[in-house]
Amino acid sequence: MSQSVIPKAAIRGTASGVVFMGFFGTLWSGIGIRGVQGWGSFGLIALSLCIGILLFIGAVRLIKNSNELSNELIKKDGARWKQTNRWFGIIFSLEGLLIAFAAVICVSTNHLHLFVPIMALIVGAHFFPLAYLFQVRIYYITGALLCLLATIVMLTFPVKIIIRDHQIMVWWVSVGFGSALILWGTGLIVCFKGFRMLSMVHNRNGNSKIST
């Protein structure tokens, strides 16, 4: 990429990805917290919120540090980003529709316990077109891990267990916290990638000034 394309388009897009990972990772942790049925809920909620906030702060720093960079885009790149955003909206909407459809089916068939792992499969699957769309290879790994997690949990884990007369929703806990860790980890990697891109631009600018 040229220097004119890197700043606003790539770095701010990267920051948006970090925000999404932090937000939805925290939502998935909420499913895990719901699954423990009250055990250590306060501490888990506080920890989850802290992780989500830290990722959000990282995204804000990326956006702030990109302000000094050029916002110029050639016409071809501008059209490409508009098309990319359009396809992102389509993929995101389709994901939401599939999740809503899965919820209706699970409730109507009295198999609500299947909803959480099925939702993880849908979320995982939607990362594959996103990886191609945004050319972010880590999304392929994220999608594969989410799908693998949901599959392993459904095939090998009990739906729930009882410990000292306390019921634990094992599927919710496993898929919820597992998905949260995958998304948070992805957000952290993407965030580091954004700062590395910023560093490359700053170094190139510094070298240009020295050469002149």
VEXDREN-2710 file (C-alpha; in Angstrom, 1 decimal):
% VEXDREN-2710
k/r/px/py/pz
1/MET/0.0/0.0/0.0
2/SER/1.1/3.6/-0.5
3/GLN/1.4/6.0/2.4
4/SER/-1.7/7.8/1.3
5/VAL/-3.8/4.7/1.6
6/ILE/-2.4/3.3/4.9
7/PRO/-3.5/5.9/7.5
8/LYS/-7.3/6.5/7.6
9/ALA/-8.5/3.5/5.6
10/ALA/-6.4/0.7/7.2
11/ILE/-5.6/2.0/10.7
12/ARG/-9.1/3.2/11.4
13/GLY/-10.5/0.1/9.9
14/THR/-8.2/-1.9/12.2
15/ALA/-9.4/0.2/15.2
16/SER/-13.0/-0.7/14.3
17/GLY/-12.1/-4.4/14.3
18/VAL/-10.6/-4.0/17.8
19/VAL/-13.8/-2.4/19.1
20/PHE/-15.9/-5.2/17.6
21/MET/-13.8/-7.9/19.1
22/GLY/-13.8/-6.2/22.5
23/PHE/-17.5/-5.6/22.5
24/PHE/-18.6/-9.0/21.3
25/GLY/-16.0/-10.8/23.4
26/THR/-17.5/-9.2/26.4
27/LEU/-21.0/-10.2/25.3
28/TRP/-19.8/-13.8/25.0
29/SER/-18.3/-13.7/28.4
30/GLY/-21.7/-12.6/29.6
31/ILE/-23.1/-15.9/28.3
32/GLY/-20.4/-17.8/30.2
33/ILE/-21.2/-15.8/33.4
34/ARG/-24.9/-16.6/33.0
35/GLY/-23.9/-20.3/32.7
36/VAL/-22.1/-20.4/36.1
37/GLN/-25.5/-19.5/37.7
38/GLY/-24.1/-17.0/40.2
39/TRP/-20.8/-18.4/41.2
40/GLY/-18.2/-15.6/41.2
41/SER/-20.4/-13.5/38.9
42/PHE/-19.2/-10.1/40.3
43/GLY/-15.5/-10.8/39.8
44/LEU/-16.1/-12.3/36.3
45/ILE/-18.2/-9.4/35.3
46/ALA/-15.5/-6.9/36.5
47/LEU/-12.8/-8.8/34.7
48/SER/-14.7/-9.1/31.5
49/LEU/-15.5/-5.3/31.5
50/CYS/-11.9/-4.5/32.2
51/ILE/-10.7/-6.5/29.2
52/GLY/-13.3/-5.0/26.9
53/ILE/-12.4/-1.5/28.1
54/LEU/-8.7/-2.1/27.6
55/LEU/-9.3/-3.1/24.0
56/PHE/-11.6/-0.1/23.5
57/ILE/-8.8/2.2/24.9
58/GLY/-6.4/0.6/22.4
59/ALA/-8.7/1.3/19.5
60/VAL/-9.1/4.9/20.7
61/ARG/-5.4/5.3/20.7
62/LEU/-5.1/3.9/17.2
63/ILE/-7.7/6.4/16.0
64/LYS/-6.0/9.3/17.9
65/ASN/-2.6/8.5/16.6
66/SER/-3.9/8.3/13.0
67/ASN/-5.2/11.8/13.1
68/GLU/-1.9/13.3/12.0
69/LEU/-1.7/11.1/9.0
70/SER/-3.0/11.8/5.5
71/ASN/-6.6/11.2/4.7
72/GLU/-6.1/11.3/0.9
73/LEU/-7.5/8.4/-1.1
74/ILE/-7.3/7.9/-4.8
75/LYS/-10.7/7.4/-6.5
76/LYS/-10.2/3.7/-7.0
77/ASP/-9.4/3.1/-3.3
78/GLY/-12.4/5.1/-2.2
79/ALA/-14.7/3.0/-4.4
80/ARG/-13.2/-0.2/-3.1
81/TRP/-13.7/0.8/0.6
82/LYS/-17.3/1.8/-0.1
83/GLN/-17.9/-1.7/-1.7
84/THR/-16.1/-3.3/1.2
85/ASN/-18.3/-1.6/3.8
86/ARG/-21.4/-2.5/1.8
87/TRP/-20.5/-6.2/1.8
88/PHE/-19.7/-6.0/5.5
89/GLY/-23.2/-4.7/6.1
90/ILE/-24.6/-7.6/4.1
91/ILE/-22.6/-10.2/5.9
92/PHE/-23.4/-8.8/9.3
93/SER/-27.1/-8.6/8.6
94/LEU/-27.1/-12.2/7.3
95/GLU/-25.4/-13.3/10.5
96/GLY/-28.0/-11.6/12.6
97/LEU/-30.9/-13.2/10.6
98/LEU/-29.3/-16.7/10.9
99/ILE/-28.9/-16.2/14.7
100/ALA/-32.5/-15.0/15.0
101/PHE/-33.7/-18.0/12.9
102/ALA/-31.7/-20.4/15.1
103/ALA/-33.2/-18.9/18.2
104/VAL/-36.7/-19.4/16.9
105/ILE/-36.1/-23.0/15.9
106/CYS/-34.4/-23.9/19.2
107/VAL/-37.2/-22.4/21.3
108/SER/-40.0/-23.9/19.2
109/THR/-38.4/-27.4/19.3
110/ASN/-37.7/-27.1/23.0
111/HIS/-33.9/-27.4/22.4
112/LEU/-32.8/-24.1/23.8
113/HIS/-29.5/-25.7/25.1
114/LEU/-28.4/-25.9/21.4
115/PHE/-28.7/-22.2/20.7
116/VAL/-25.4/-21.1/22.2
117/PRO/-23.1/-23.5/20.4
118/ILE/-25.1/-23.0/17.2
119/MET/-24.7/-19.3/17.5
120/ALA/-21.0/-19.8/17.9
121/LEU/-21.0/-21.8/14.7
122/ILE/-22.8/-19.0/12.9
123/VAL/-20.4/-16.3/14.3
124/GLY/-17.4/-18.5/13.5
125/ALA/-18.6/-19.1/9.9
126/HIS/-19.1/-15.3/9.3
127/PHE/-15.4/-14.7/9.9
128/PHE/-14.4/-16.5/6.8
129/PRO/-16.0/-14.1/4.3
130/LEU/-14.8/-11.2/6.5
131/ALA/-11.2/-12.5/6.4
132/TYR/-11.4/-12.5/2.5
133/LEU/-13.2/-9.1/2.4
134/PHE/-10.8/-7.2/4.7
135/GLN/-7.7/-9.3/3.8
136/VAL/-7.1/-10.1/7.5
137/ARG/-5.7/-13.6/7.7
138/ILE/-6.1/-13.9/11.5
139/TYR/-9.9/-13.9/10.9
140/TYR/-9.6/-17.3/9.3
141/ILE/-8.1/-18.7/12.5
142/THR/-10.7/-16.9/14.6
143/GLY/-13.6/-18.5/12.6
144/ALA/-12.0/-21.9/12.6
145/LEU/-11.4/-21.8/16.4
146/LEU/-15.0/-20.7/17.1
147/CYS/-16.4/-23.5/14.9
148/LEU/-14.1/-26.0/16.4
149/LEU/-14.9/-25.0/20.0
150/ALA/-18.7/-25.2/19.4
151/THR/-18.3/-28.6/17.7
152/ILE/-16.1/-30.1/20.4
153/VAL/-18.4/-28.8/23.2
154/MET/-21.5/-30.3/21.6
155/LEU/-19.9/-33.7/20.9
156/THR/-18.0/-34.2/24.1
157/PHE/-19.3/-32.0/27.0
158/PRO/-22.4/-32.6/29.1
159/VAL/-25.1/-29.9/28.7
160/LYS/-25.0/-29.2/32.4
161/ILE/-23.6/-30.6/35.7
162/ILE/-24.6/-30.2/39.3
163/ILE/-21.9/-29.4/41.9
164/ARG/-23.0/-29.3/45.6
165/ASP/-26.6/-28.8/44.6
166/HIS/-25.5/-25.9/42.2
167/GLN/-26.3/-26.3/38.6
168/ILE/-23.7/-25.2/36.0
169/MET/-24.6/-24.9/32.4
170/VAL/-21.5/-26.4/30.9
171/TRP/-22.2/-25.6/27.3
172/TRP/-22.9/-22.0/28.1
173/VAL/-19.8/-21.7/30.3
174/SER/-17.5/-23.5/27.8
175/VAL/-18.7/-21.8/24.6
176/GLY/-19.2/-18.4/26.3
177/PHE/-15.8/-18.0/27.9
178/GLY/-14.1/-19.9/25.1
179/SER/-15.5/-17.6/22.4
180/ALA/-14.7/-14.5/24.6
181/LEU/-11.1/-15.5/24.8
182/ILE/-10.9/-16.2/21.1
183/LEU/-12.4/-12.8/20.2
184/TRP/-10.4/-10.9/22.8
185/GLY/-7.2/-12.6/21.6
186/THR/-8.1/-11.7/18.0
187/GLY/-8.7/-8.1/19.1
188/LEU/-5.3/-7.9/20.8
189/ILE/-3.5/-9.2/17.8
190/VAL/-5.3/-6.8/15.5
191/CYS/-4.6/-4.0/17.8
192/PHE/-0.9/-4.8/17.8
193/LYS/-1.0/-5.0/14.0
194/GLY/-2.5/-1.5/13.9
195/PHE/0.3/0.0/16.1
196/ARG/2.9/-1.8/14.0
197/MET/1.4/-0.2/10.9
198/LEU/1.6/3.2/12.6
199/SER/5.2/2.6/13.6
200/MET/6.0/1.7/10.0
201/VAL/4.5/4.9/8.7
202/HIS/6.2/7.1/11.3
203/ASN/9.6/5.4/10.6
204/ARG/9.1/6.0/6.9
205/ASN/8.2/9.6/7.5
206/GLY/11.3/10.0/9.8
207/ASN/13.6/8.5/7.2
208/SER/12.1/10.8/4.5
209/LYS/12.9/13.8/6.6
210/ILE/16.4/12.7/7.3
211/SER/17.1/12.1/3.6
212/THR/15.8/15.6/2.7
END
